[in-house]
Amino acid sequence: MTSSSRTRRGRHAWLVTLLCAHAATAWAALGETQASVEREGTQLGARRSVAAMMRYTVQELQLPDGSRVVQYLAGNGRVFALRWNTRSKPDLSVLLGSAFPGYASAAQAAAQHGGIQRQFRHDDSDVVVQSSGHLQAYVGYAYRRSLLPPGVSVASLGWE
């Protein structure tokens, strides 16, 4: 591996970490309302796009390395779902917000069974989190059943 490729990879990992660290101000966590979204994408060198669908809005932040975090907002501005496709492991405590402790407990219990865990699914009465990953490829999605807008199904989002 050349010095420049290590530097480039380190810079991309730093950007994804920074994205997740700033997600509280740039992005609302699952179940929370949208906060300020304007400046962070530009500061990170990321492209931000917003698309209005019939029953919800989709916001996407894409970093120069191709890493993406997408949020789905109901008409009331609450994040009812999100997905990620990143080169570095995202900070799920930021993305999942108040849903993170339940996810973390379930993931820790699953890890007690040993072996390599590349994929994990947490499904409680309201929150579903599906995550998987390996070196430089982390993907997943999360949603709250109670916040899905009327007429929107998980299948319509392309999941499950």
C-alpha positions as CSV (number, residue, x, y, z in Angstrom):
1,M,0.0,0.0,0.0
2,T,1.4,3.3,-1.0
3,S,1.7,6.3,1.3
4,S,-0.8,8.3,-0.8
5,S,-3.4,5.5,-0.7
6,R,-3.0,5.2,3.1
7,T,-3.4,9.0,3.4
8,R,-6.5,9.0,1.2
9,R,-8.1,6.1,3.0
10,G,-7.3,7.8,6.4
11,R,-8.9,11.0,5.1
12,H,-12.1,9.1,4.0
13,A,-12.3,7.3,7.4
14,W,-11.9,10.7,9.1
15,L,-14.7,12.2,7.0
16,V,-17.2,9.4,7.8
17,T,-16.3,9.7,11.5
18,L,-16.8,13.4,11.3
19,L,-20.1,12.9,9.5
20,C,-21.3,10.7,12.3
21,A,-19.9,12.9,15.0
22,H,-21.7,15.9,13.5
23,A,-24.9,14.0,12.7
24,A,-26.6,15.5,15.7
25,T,-26.4,18.9,14.2
26,A,-26.5,17.9,10.5
27,W,-29.0,15.1,10.8
28,A,-31.7,14.2,13.3
29,A,-31.4,10.7,14.7
30,L,-34.0,8.0,14.2
31,G,-37.3,9.2,15.8
32,E,-36.2,12.8,16.3
33,T,-37.2,15.9,14.4
34,Q,-35.0,17.4,11.8
35,A,-32.6,20.0,13.2
36,S,-30.3,22.3,11.2
37,V,-29.2,20.6,8.1
38,E,-27.7,23.4,6.0
39,R,-23.9,23.8,6.6
40,E,-22.4,20.5,7.7
41,G,-22.6,18.8,4.3
42,T,-20.7,21.7,2.7
43,Q,-18.1,21.8,5.5
44,L,-17.5,18.0,5.0
45,G,-17.1,18.3,1.3
46,A,-20.2,16.3,0.9
47,R,-23.1,16.6,-1.5
48,R,-26.5,16.9,0.1
49,S,-29.7,16.2,-1.7
50,V,-33.3,16.4,-0.8
51,A,-36.2,14.7,-2.6
52,A,-39.8,15.2,-1.7
53,M,-41.9,12.1,-2.2
54,M,-45.6,11.8,-1.9
55,R,-45.8,11.0,1.8
56,Y,-42.3,11.7,3.0
57,T,-39.0,13.5,2.3
58,V,-35.6,11.9,1.6
59,Q,-32.4,13.6,2.6
60,E,-29.1,12.2,1.5
61,L,-25.5,13.2,2.4
62,Q,-22.8,11.7,0.2
63,L,-19.1,12.0,1.0
64,P,-16.4,12.2,-1.7
65,D,-15.5,8.5,-1.1
66,G,-19.0,7.4,-1.9
67,S,-20.2,6.9,1.7
68,R,-23.9,7.8,2.1
69,V,-26.3,8.3,4.9
70,V,-30.0,8.7,3.9
71,Q,-32.9,9.8,6.2
72,Y,-36.6,9.5,5.6
73,L,-38.7,12.2,7.2
74,A,-42.4,12.1,7.7
75,G,-44.5,15.2,7.0
76,N,-44.1,16.2,10.7
77,G,-40.3,16.4,10.2
78,R,-39.6,13.2,12.3
79,V,-37.1,10.7,11.0
80,F,-39.0,7.5,10.6
81,A,-36.2,5.5,8.8
82,L,-32.6,5.8,7.7
83,R,-30.0,3.8,5.8
84,W,-26.3,3.9,5.4
85,N,-23.7,2.7,3.0
86,T,-20.3,3.7,4.3
87,R,-16.6,2.8,4.0
88,S,-16.0,3.2,7.7
89,K,-18.2,1.8,10.5
90,P,-20.8,4.5,11.3
91,D,-21.5,5.7,14.8
92,L,-24.9,4.1,15.4
93,S,-25.3,5.8,18.7
94,V,-25.6,9.0,16.8
95,L,-27.7,7.7,13.9
96,L,-30.1,5.6,16.1
97,G,-30.4,8.2,18.9
98,S,-32.7,7.0,21.7
99,A,-33.1,3.6,20.0
100,F,-29.4,2.9,20.4
101,P,-29.4,1.4,23.9
102,G,-31.9,-1.4,23.0
103,Y,-29.8,-2.1,19.8
104,A,-26.5,-2.1,21.8
105,S,-27.9,-4.5,24.4
106,A,-29.1,-6.9,21.8
107,A,-25.9,-6.7,19.8
108,Q,-23.8,-7.3,23.0
109,A,-25.9,-10.3,23.9
110,A,-25.5,-11.7,20.4
111,A,-21.7,-11.2,20.6
112,Q,-21.6,-13.5,23.7
113,H,-22.3,-16.4,21.4
114,G,-18.9,-16.0,19.9
115,G,-17.8,-16.3,16.3
116,I,-17.4,-13.5,13.7
117,Q,-20.6,-11.4,13.4
118,R,-20.8,-9.7,10.1
119,Q,-24.5,-9.2,10.1
120,F,-26.9,-8.4,12.9
121,R,-30.6,-7.8,13.1
122,H,-32.4,-6.2,16.0
123,D,-36.2,-6.3,15.9
124,D,-38.2,-5.2,18.9
125,S,-41.8,-4.1,19.1
126,D,-41.1,-0.7,17.5
127,V,-37.5,-0.5,16.2
128,V,-35.8,-2.6,13.5
129,V,-32.1,-2.3,12.8
130,Q,-30.4,-4.4,10.1
131,S,-26.6,-3.9,9.9
132,S,-23.8,-5.7,8.2
133,G,-20.3,-5.0,7.3
134,H,-16.8,-6.0,6.6
135,L,-13.6,-4.0,5.8
136,Q,-14.6,-0.7,4.0
137,A,-18.2,-1.8,3.4
138,Y,-20.8,-1.1,6.0
139,V,-24.5,-1.1,5.1
140,G,-27.7,-1.1,7.0
141,Y,-31.0,0.4,7.7
142,A,-33.2,1.2,10.7
143,Y,-36.9,2.3,11.1
144,R,-39.5,2.8,13.7
145,R,-42.8,1.1,13.0
146,S,-44.7,3.6,15.0
147,L,-43.5,6.5,12.9
148,L,-44.1,5.1,9.4
149,P,-46.4,7.6,7.7
150,P,-49.8,6.3,6.7
151,G,-49.6,4.4,3.4
152,V,-45.8,3.9,3.6
153,S,-44.6,0.4,4.1
154,V,-41.0,-0.9,4.6
155,A,-41.4,-2.8,1.4
156,S,-42.1,0.5,-0.5
157,L,-38.7,1.8,0.8
158,G,-37.1,-1.3,-0.9
159,W,-36.3,-3.2,2.3
160,E,-37.5,-6.5,3.5
